[in-house]
Amino acid sequence: MQPKRRPPSLLFFLSFAALLLFSFHSTTSSSSRSSPLLSENHNPNPRFTFIIKLLTFDRIDSLRRCLRSLAAADYAGDRVHLHVLVDHFRPANGSSAPSVDRKLEESRRILDLIDRFRWVHGEKIVHYRTANAGLQAQWLEAWWPISDDEFAFVVEDDLELSPLYYKFLKRLILKYYDPANYDASIYGASLQRPRFVAGKKGNKLQLSSETRIFLYQMVGTWGQLLFPKPWKEFRLWYDEHKAKEIKPILQGMVTTAWYKRFGERIWTPWFIKFVHSRGYYNLYTHFKQERALSISHRDAGVNYGKTVGPDSSLLVDESLDFSLRELPPLRNLKWYDFCFAETHPGRTVSNFDQLRSMLHSLKQKTIFVISLYQTTERIARNLICNLEKVGLVNFILLGGYPELLIDLARRGYPVVDTSQLVSSIRQVKSIDLEHETDIIKRSGSKPLQFKSAWN
């Protein structure tokens, strides 16, 4: 029988601190810069502007149903603006005069419906295009925020909204745009029922029956609320990639097949590649019995050759199974990547207590400490990719460029902010070894093995 091993946790802490001091000194001796890993997030003005962006083309019955649902919603006396963007019909070469006349008449009927539609909650603006733009341009050109407290809720004309949709979105904005909950990596919220795993070629998404709100990287086009800063960032990213002819291809993503089929008629592959490149997330709801605050009737159009009908039922007052006033803080929500693997964004170490907590969260006997000092971003990302391919997830990332570490932490990787950790070490005048060891024993820590990977 082997003698009982003594937990080496404290010894590791001390050794790790020495390595940190050495590495930190070797990389910062020529610079006095010491910036925090995660910058402080500031909340925009909570008195926000809410704009509905309704996209329509040639489906007058769909448009009528959508307008009725928007008008029937509860806006609690708030000022809500409605912008209707009407795309022009496509000119077909060689079309007969009667065919063109029918399209002109259809456009006039749609415009007449919009003109007669009464909107009492705010301003109503109609933009009627002089030429066909297509679904991609309708989305991309729908909005450019004029302030950081302006939000756009984009609705295609075959959607139908719950009377509760605005009350929920208002509560969500006030909750998650609050300083205590705000996270710059969240780009919006989708009201549609979450359906499939984008990173696993469209496999059906599985969630716990207790989950009501969660974060998922996938965009949801059936009622998508857009936050201003990430949308501006995306538009500029799109301009650069489109100008350089960089295609929105992501291997293993179901949207790659969409792009190969539809090409530039759809916008989602571009946005999904942008989200993947930034490590951003979208808020989703999950209600029982496949209900949602927004449903698509999946009428014939760009995405469907013929009308399919809704795959969810609309949520109404009587069937709401949780309180809008009880939205949990972000730290209590679960976050999922495109493959619907749970991530833990913001795992950042800046002191010994956080280091201990991180080590326990990894739940591994052997933990690798990987230094990214003097490593290019490309090499660092390739290294992490290869580690994940072989199933190695029990690692901590140390050092490197602050911008890179911010991004890695946002994606859920455990990282060490060396400047903050070294600062906390310097502030400690003495360490009671016996006391520290006793604390570790009482916490039930199992012996850990630590291996370091240095450049």
C-alpha positions as CSV (number, residue, x, y, z in Angstrom):
1,M,0.0,0.0,0.0
2,Q,1.4,3.3,-1.1
3,P,1.6,6.2,1.4
4,K,-1.0,8.8,1.1
5,R,0.1,11.6,-1.2
6,R,0.1,15.2,0.1
7,P,-1.8,17.6,-2.1
8,P,0.9,19.6,-4.0
9,S,-1.5,22.5,-4.8
10,L,0.3,25.1,-2.7
11,L,3.7,24.0,-4.1
12,F,2.3,24.4,-7.6
13,F,1.0,27.9,-6.7
14,L,4.4,29.0,-5.5
15,S,6.2,27.4,-8.5
16,F,3.7,28.9,-10.9
17,A,4.1,32.3,-9.4
18,A,7.9,32.1,-9.9
19,L,7.4,31.1,-13.5
20,L,5.0,34.0,-13.9
21,L,7.4,36.5,-12.5
22,F,10.2,35.3,-14.7
23,S,8.1,35.2,-17.8
24,F,6.4,38.5,-17.1
25,H,9.7,40.2,-16.4
26,S,11.3,38.8,-19.6
27,T,8.5,40.1,-21.8
28,T,7.7,43.4,-20.1
29,S,11.1,44.8,-19.2
30,S,11.1,46.8,-22.3
31,S,7.6,48.2,-21.8
32,S,5.8,49.7,-18.9
33,R,2.4,48.9,-20.4
34,S,0.1,47.0,-18.0
35,S,-3.4,46.8,-19.3
36,P,-6.2,44.6,-17.7
37,L,-7.2,41.5,-19.6
38,L,-10.9,42.3,-19.8
39,S,-11.8,46.0,-20.1
40,E,-14.6,47.4,-18.1
41,N,-17.9,47.3,-19.9
42,H,-20.1,50.4,-19.8
43,N,-23.8,50.3,-20.1
44,P,-25.4,52.6,-22.8
45,N,-28.3,54.9,-21.9
46,P,-31.1,52.6,-20.6
47,R,-33.7,54.9,-22.3
48,F,-33.4,53.0,-25.6
49,T,-35.0,53.5,-29.0
50,F,-36.8,50.4,-30.4
51,I,-37.3,50.1,-34.2
52,I,-39.1,47.3,-36.0
53,K,-37.6,46.7,-39.4
54,L,-40.2,44.8,-41.4
55,L,-38.9,43.3,-44.7
56,T,-41.4,42.5,-47.4
57,F,-41.5,41.7,-51.1
58,D,-44.4,40.1,-52.9
59,R,-46.4,38.2,-50.2
60,I,-49.4,40.4,-49.4
61,D,-51.3,37.8,-47.4
62,S,-48.2,37.1,-45.3
63,L,-47.6,40.8,-44.8
64,R,-51.2,41.4,-43.7
65,R,-50.9,38.6,-41.1
66,C,-47.6,40.0,-39.8
67,L,-48.9,43.6,-39.5
68,R,-51.9,42.4,-37.6
69,S,-49.7,40.5,-35.1
70,L,-47.5,43.6,-34.6
71,A,-50.4,45.8,-34.0
72,A,-51.9,43.4,-31.5
73,A,-48.8,43.3,-29.3
74,D,-48.7,45.0,-25.9
75,Y,-46.3,48.0,-26.0
76,A,-47.3,49.3,-22.6
77,G,-47.5,52.9,-23.9
78,D,-43.9,52.9,-25.1
79,R,-42.8,54.7,-28.3
80,V,-42.0,52.0,-30.9
81,H,-41.2,52.9,-34.5
82,L,-42.1,50.8,-37.5
83,H,-40.0,50.9,-40.7
84,V,-41.3,48.9,-43.6
85,L,-38.8,48.1,-46.4
86,V,-40.5,47.0,-49.6
87,D,-38.4,45.3,-52.2
88,H,-39.2,45.8,-55.9
89,F,-40.3,42.9,-58.1
90,R,-37.7,41.2,-60.3
91,P,-37.8,42.3,-64.0
92,A,-37.8,39.1,-66.1
93,N,-36.3,39.4,-69.6
94,G,-38.8,38.7,-72.2
95,S,-41.8,39.0,-69.8
96,S,-45.1,39.7,-71.5
97,A,-46.9,42.9,-70.9
98,P,-49.7,41.2,-68.9
99,S,-47.1,39.6,-66.7
100,V,-45.5,42.9,-65.9
101,D,-48.9,44.5,-65.3
102,R,-49.7,41.8,-62.8
103,K,-46.5,42.5,-60.9
104,L,-47.1,46.2,-60.9
105,E,-50.6,45.7,-59.6
106,E,-49.3,43.4,-56.9
107,S,-46.8,46.1,-55.8
108,R,-49.5,48.7,-55.7
109,R,-51.7,46.5,-53.5
110,I,-48.9,45.9,-51.1
111,L,-48.1,49.7,-50.9
112,D,-51.8,50.4,-50.4
113,L,-52.0,47.9,-47.6
114,I,-49.1,49.6,-45.9
115,D,-50.4,53.1,-46.4
116,R,-53.8,52.1,-44.9
117,F,-52.2,50.3,-42.0
118,R,-52.5,52.5,-38.8
119,W,-49.5,52.5,-36.5
120,V,-50.1,54.5,-33.3
121,H,-47.1,53.6,-31.3
122,G,-44.5,55.7,-33.0
123,E,-43.4,56.8,-36.5
124,K,-44.1,54.7,-39.5
125,I,-41.6,55.0,-42.4
126,V,-41.9,53.2,-45.7
127,H,-39.0,52.6,-48.1
128,Y,-40.0,51.4,-51.5
129,R,-37.1,50.3,-53.7
130,T,-36.8,51.3,-57.3
131,A,-35.1,48.0,-58.2
132,N,-35.0,44.5,-56.8
133,A,-32.4,44.2,-54.0
134,G,-32.9,40.7,-52.8
135,L,-33.1,39.2,-49.3
136,Q,-29.4,39.7,-48.5
137,A,-29.4,43.4,-49.3
138,Q,-32.8,43.8,-47.5
139,W,-31.2,42.6,-44.3
140,L,-27.8,44.2,-44.6
141,E,-29.1,47.6,-45.7
142,A,-32.0,47.6,-43.2
143,W,-30.2,49.5,-40.4
144,W,-27.3,51.5,-39.5
145,P,-27.6,52.5,-35.8
146,I,-27.4,56.2,-35.0
147,S,-26.6,55.6,-31.4
148,D,-25.5,52.9,-28.9
149,D,-29.0,52.8,-27.4
150,E,-30.9,52.1,-30.6
151,F,-32.1,48.6,-31.2
152,A,-33.5,47.0,-34.3
153,F,-35.9,44.1,-34.3
154,V,-35.9,42.6,-37.8
155,V,-39.0,40.8,-39.0
156,E,-39.6,39.1,-42.4
157,D,-43.2,39.3,-43.7
158,D,-44.0,35.6,-43.1
159,L,-43.6,35.9,-39.4
160,E,-46.2,36.1,-36.7
161,L,-45.5,37.7,-33.3
162,S,-46.8,36.9,-29.9
163,P,-48.6,39.7,-28.1
164,L,-45.9,39.3,-25.4
165,Y,-42.9,39.7,-27.8
166,Y,-42.2,43.4,-27.0
167,K,-42.7,43.1,-23.2
168,F,-40.1,40.3,-23.3
169,L,-37.6,42.2,-25.5
170,K,-37.9,45.3,-23.4
171,R,-37.3,43.4,-20.2
172,L,-34.4,41.6,-21.9
173,I,-32.8,44.9,-23.0
174,L,-33.1,46.5,-19.6
175,K,-31.8,43.4,-17.9
176,Y,-28.8,42.5,-20.2
177,Y,-27.8,46.0,-21.2
178,D,-27.5,46.9,-17.5
179,P,-24.0,47.4,-16.1
180,A,-24.3,44.4,-13.8
181,N,-25.1,42.1,-16.7
182,Y,-23.9,43.7,-19.9
183,D,-21.4,41.7,-22.0
184,A,-20.0,43.1,-25.2
185,S,-19.9,39.6,-26.8
186,I,-23.7,39.4,-27.0
187,Y,-25.0,40.6,-30.4
188,G,-28.7,40.3,-29.8
189,A,-31.6,37.9,-29.1
190,S,-33.7,35.6,-31.2
191,L,-37.4,34.9,-30.5
192,Q,-37.7,31.8,-32.6
193,R,-37.7,28.3,-31.2
194,P,-34.1,27.0,-31.3
195,R,-34.1,24.1,-33.8
196,F,-30.8,22.7,-34.9
197,V,-27.0,22.6,-34.3
198,A,-25.3,24.6,-37.0
199,G,-21.9,23.1,-36.4
200,K,-23.1,19.5,-36.7
201,K,-24.6,19.7,-40.1
202,G,-28.1,20.6,-38.8
203,N,-28.6,18.0,-36.1
204,K,-31.6,18.6,-33.9
205,L,-30.8,20.7,-30.9
206,Q,-31.4,19.1,-27.4
207,L,-32.0,21.2,-24.3
208,S,-33.0,20.5,-20.7
209,S,-36.7,21.0,-20.1
210,E,-35.8,23.4,-17.3
211,T,-33.9,25.8,-19.6
212,R,-35.8,28.9,-20.4
213,I,-33.0,31.3,-21.5
214,F,-29.6,30.5,-22.8
215,L,-26.9,31.8,-25.1
216,Y,-26.0,30.2,-28.5
217,Q,-23.8,31.5,-31.2
218,M,-26.3,30.8,-34.0
219,V,-28.3,33.7,-35.4
220,G,-32.1,33.3,-35.6
221,T,-33.8,35.1,-38.5
222,W,-37.3,34.5,-37.4
223,G,-37.5,37.6,-35.2
224,Q,-34.0,38.7,-34.4
225,L,-33.2,41.6,-32.1
226,L,-29.9,43.3,-33.1
227,F,-27.6,45.2,-30.7
228,P,-26.1,48.3,-32.2
229,K,-22.3,47.9,-31.7
230,P,-21.9,44.3,-33.0
231,W,-24.1,45.1,-36.0
232,K,-21.9,48.1,-37.0
233,E,-18.9,45.9,-36.5
234,F,-20.3,43.2,-38.7
235,R,-21.2,45.6,-41.5
236,L,-17.6,46.9,-41.6
237,W,-16.3,43.3,-41.4
238,Y,-18.6,42.4,-44.3
239,D,-17.5,45.3,-46.4
240,E,-13.8,44.3,-46.0
241,H,-14.4,40.6,-46.7
242,K,-16.7,41.2,-49.6
243,A,-14.2,43.7,-51.2
244,K,-11.4,41.2,-50.8
245,E,-13.5,38.4,-52.2
246,I,-13.2,36.3,-49.1
247,K,-16.1,33.8,-49.1
248,P,-18.1,32.9,-45.9
249,I,-17.0,29.3,-45.8
250,L,-16.8,27.4,-42.5
251,Q,-16.0,23.7,-42.7
252,G,-18.5,21.5,-40.9
253,M,-21.1,24.3,-40.7
254,V,-24.5,23.7,-42.2
255,T,-24.5,27.3,-43.5
256,T,-21.7,26.4,-45.9
257,A,-24.1,24.1,-47.7
258,W,-26.7,27.0,-47.7
259,Y,-24.2,29.3,-49.3
260,K,-23.2,26.8,-52.0
261,R,-26.9,26.5,-52.8
262,F,-28.1,30.0,-52.6
263,G,-24.9,32.1,-53.0
264,E,-25.4,35.8,-52.5
265,R,-29.1,35.6,-52.2
266,I,-28.8,35.0,-48.4
267,W,-26.9,36.9,-45.8
268,T,-26.7,34.4,-42.9
269,P,-23.5,32.6,-43.9
270,W,-21.7,36.0,-43.8
271,F,-23.0,36.9,-40.4
272,I,-22.3,33.4,-39.0
273,K,-18.7,33.5,-40.2
274,F,-18.3,37.0,-38.5
275,V,-19.8,35.6,-35.2
276,H,-17.4,32.7,-35.4
277,S,-14.4,35.0,-35.9
278,R,-15.4,37.1,-32.9
279,G,-16.7,34.5,-30.5
280,Y,-20.0,36.3,-30.1
281,Y,-23.3,34.9,-28.7
282,N,-27.1,35.3,-29.2
283,L,-29.8,35.1,-26.5
284,Y,-32.5,32.5,-27.0
285,T,-35.7,31.4,-25.3
286,H,-36.8,27.8,-24.8
287,F,-40.4,27.1,-23.9
288,K,-42.3,23.9,-23.4
289,Q,-44.3,22.2,-26.1
290,E,-42.3,23.8,-28.9
291,R,-43.7,27.3,-28.4
292,A,-42.1,30.6,-29.3
293,L,-42.6,34.4,-29.1
294,S,-42.1,34.5,-32.9
295,I,-43.0,31.9,-35.5
296,S,-42.4,31.6,-39.2
297,H,-45.1,30.3,-41.5
298,R,-42.3,29.4,-43.9
299,D,-44.2,30.7,-46.9
300,A,-42.9,30.2,-50.4
301,G,-40.0,32.5,-51.2
302,V,-36.2,32.6,-51.3
303,N,-35.8,30.0,-48.5
304,Y,-38.7,27.7,-49.4
305,G,-39.9,26.7,-52.9
306,K,-43.4,26.1,-51.5
307,T,-45.3,27.0,-48.3
308,V,-44.3,24.6,-45.5
309,G,-46.1,26.1,-42.5
310,P,-44.9,26.8,-38.9
311,D,-42.9,24.3,-36.9
312,S,-43.8,26.0,-33.6
313,S,-46.9,27.4,-31.8
314,L,-47.2,31.0,-30.7
315,L,-46.9,31.8,-27.0
316,V,-49.7,33.7,-25.5
317,D,-50.4,35.0,-22.0
318,E,-52.2,31.9,-20.7
319,S,-49.3,29.6,-21.7
320,L,-46.4,31.6,-20.4
321,D,-44.5,29.3,-18.0
322,F,-42.0,31.7,-16.4
323,S,-42.0,35.3,-15.2
324,L,-40.7,38.0,-17.4
325,R,-39.5,39.7,-14.2
326,E,-37.3,36.8,-13.3
327,L,-34.7,36.9,-16.0
328,P,-31.6,35.4,-14.5
329,P,-28.2,37.2,-14.6
330,L,-25.8,36.3,-17.4
331,R,-23.5,34.5,-15.0
332,N,-26.3,32.0,-14.3
333,L,-27.0,31.2,-18.0
334,K,-25.5,28.5,-20.1
335,W,-23.5,29.4,-23.1
336,Y,-23.1,27.2,-26.2
337,D,-20.9,27.4,-29.3
338,F,-21.9,26.5,-32.9
339,C,-21.5,22.8,-32.1
340,F,-23.7,23.2,-29.1
341,A,-20.9,22.4,-26.7
342,E,-21.2,24.3,-23.5
343,T,-18.6,27.1,-23.1
344,H,-17.5,29.1,-20.1
345,P,-16.6,32.6,-21.3
346,G,-14.7,34.9,-19.0
347,R,-12.6,32.3,-17.2
348,T,-9.8,34.7,-16.3
349,V,-7.3,34.4,-13.5
350,S,-6.0,37.6,-11.9
351,N,-5.3,36.3,-8.4
352,F,-4.6,33.1,-6.5
353,D,-8.2,32.6,-5.4
354,Q,-9.4,32.7,-9.0
355,L,-6.6,30.3,-9.9
356,R,-7.7,27.8,-7.3
357,S,-11.3,28.1,-8.5
358,M,-10.3,27.6,-12.1
359,L,-8.2,24.5,-11.3
360,H,-11.2,22.9,-9.5
361,S,-13.5,23.8,-12.5
362,L,-11.3,21.9,-14.9
363,K,-11.9,18.7,-13.0
364,Q,-8.8,17.0,-14.3
365,K,-5.9,15.3,-12.5
366,T,-3.3,16.5,-15.0
367,I,-3.4,20.2,-16.1
368,F,-1.2,21.7,-18.8
369,V,0.0,25.3,-18.5
370,I,0.7,26.6,-22.0
371,S,2.6,29.8,-22.4
372,L,1.7,32.1,-25.3
373,Y,4.5,34.6,-24.7
374,Q,6.2,35.7,-27.9
375,T,3.8,33.6,-29.9
376,T,2.0,34.9,-33.0
377,E,-1.8,34.8,-33.0
378,R,-1.9,32.4,-35.9
379,I,0.4,29.9,-34.1
380,A,-1.5,30.2,-30.9
381,R,-4.9,29.5,-32.6
382,N,-3.4,26.5,-34.6
383,L,-2.0,25.1,-31.4
384,I,-5.3,25.3,-29.6
385,C,-7.1,23.8,-32.6
386,N,-4.7,20.8,-32.7
387,L,-5.1,20.3,-28.9
388,E,-8.9,20.1,-29.3
389,K,-8.6,17.7,-32.2
390,V,-6.8,15.2,-30.1
391,G,-9.3,15.7,-27.2
392,L,-7.0,17.7,-24.9
393,V,-9.1,20.2,-23.0
394,N,-7.3,20.3,-19.6
395,F,-5.1,23.3,-20.3
396,I,-4.6,26.9,-19.1
397,L,-3.3,29.6,-21.4
398,L,-0.7,32.0,-20.0
399,G,0.5,35.3,-21.3
400,G,0.4,36.5,-24.9
401,Y,-1.1,39.6,-26.4
402,P,-3.9,41.2,-24.4
403,E,-6.2,41.3,-27.4
404,L,-5.7,37.6,-28.1
405,L,-6.3,36.6,-24.5
406,I,-9.5,38.7,-24.4
407,D,-10.8,36.9,-27.4
408,L,-9.8,33.4,-26.0
409,A,-11.5,34.2,-22.7
410,R,-14.6,35.2,-24.5
411,R,-14.6,31.9,-26.4
412,G,-14.5,30.0,-23.0
413,Y,-10.8,29.1,-22.8
414,P,-9.2,29.4,-19.3
415,V,-6.6,32.1,-19.4
416,V,-4.3,33.9,-17.0
417,D,-4.0,37.7,-16.9
418,T,-0.3,37.8,-15.9
419,S,-0.2,41.5,-15.2
420,Q,-3.0,41.3,-12.7
421,L,-1.8,38.0,-11.2
422,V,1.8,39.3,-10.8
423,S,0.4,42.5,-9.2
424,S,-1.6,40.4,-6.7
425,I,1.6,38.4,-5.9
426,R,3.5,41.6,-5.2
427,Q,0.9,42.7,-2.8
428,V,1.1,39.6,-0.7
429,K,3.7,40.2,2.0
430,S,3.6,36.7,3.6
431,I,1.9,33.4,3.1
432,D,0.9,31.0,5.9
433,L,1.9,27.7,4.3
434,E,0.2,25.5,7.0
435,H,-3.0,27.5,6.8
436,E,-3.1,27.4,3.0
437,T,-2.5,23.6,3.0
438,D,-5.3,23.1,5.6
439,I,-7.7,25.1,3.4
440,I,-6.9,23.0,0.4
441,K,-7.4,19.8,2.4
442,R,-10.7,20.9,3.7
443,S,-11.9,21.8,0.2
444,G,-11.5,18.1,-0.8
445,S,-8.9,18.8,-3.5
446,K,-7.5,15.7,-5.2
447,P,-3.8,15.6,-5.9
448,L,-3.0,17.4,-9.2
449,Q,-0.2,17.0,-11.6
450,F,0.9,20.1,-13.5
451,K,2.8,20.2,-16.7
452,S,4.0,23.3,-18.4
453,A,4.4,23.9,-22.1
454,W,6.8,26.8,-22.8
455,N,7.7,28.2,-26.2
